[in-house]
Amino acid sequence: MKQWYEQLFENYAMMYDKESFTQGTIGECDFIEEEISHNTAAKILDIGCGTGRHAIELTQRGYDVTGVDLSASQLKRAKEKAEALNLKTKFLRHDARQLPFAGEFDLAMMLCEGGFPLMETDEMNFDILESAARALKDDGKFIFTTLNGLFPLHHSVEEFCNATTDEGNATYKDNTFDLMTFRDHNVTTVEDDSGNKKELVCNERYYVPSEITWLLKSLGFRKSEIFGAKLGAFSRKDRLTTDDFEMLVIAEK
């Protein structure tokens, strides 16, 4: 049986591009460029690239980008968008837990929960981090966003999601946050590209900063920093707080 995240991204590409959380691409790519000092010789790996919004934008800016995703539907859309712009962005179908790369990339990025932390076990989520680390060169950088475990301790995830959702976007209900596992269980309803409604029982893992720091240290990253992640406006000036739904992680090997 397919997992909820596999079912979610079947025939959900055009509608995905209309989601409110996918509208910060330009600002997020501005930040990525700053982090790699605008070095267009850098090879970039976009893990969980979805419909290719970051990969395509960075290719347009002159970077060599490879996007990987598990969803054939999302990759099809990504390739169509790249071809329409006459871009040669590489889009490949891979499981983020088992990437076939070793020491090839200057930067790995995984934005907007690109696989991590959607997996059904902590071990599987760790496999994604390990796979990303392995893909990097010895002095590579890893930038990703993930769900902030401090947020549900102070706020309702359901209220936040519904307050930041536009008409026609996915909706969320029956959220319950498990303090023992730091997983939010919910029922997500989406409309796919054919106009069919899907109701999926989902759960996502929220992480606290100290967990992320330790996981990255165990994978050989010599330095990791964590900030608040503002949609379309990533910044090292944003200190992580309990009000941030997501955290921005920057790690260096």
URBEL-V197315 format. One record per helix or strand of 2 or more residues. SS is the DSSP state (@ for helix, = for strand). FROM is the first residue (numbers start at 0). TO is the last residue. If there is no record, write none. Layout:
ss: <SS:SS>
from: <FROM:FROM>
to: <TO:TO>
//
This chain:
ss: <@:@:@:@:=:@:=:@:=:@:=:@:=:@:=:=:=:@:=:=>
from: <3:15:19:24:42:52:63:71:89:95:104:121:135:156:170:182:196:208:222:245>
to: <7:17:21:34:46:59:68:83:92:97:109:134:147:162:177:190:204:217:227:251>
//
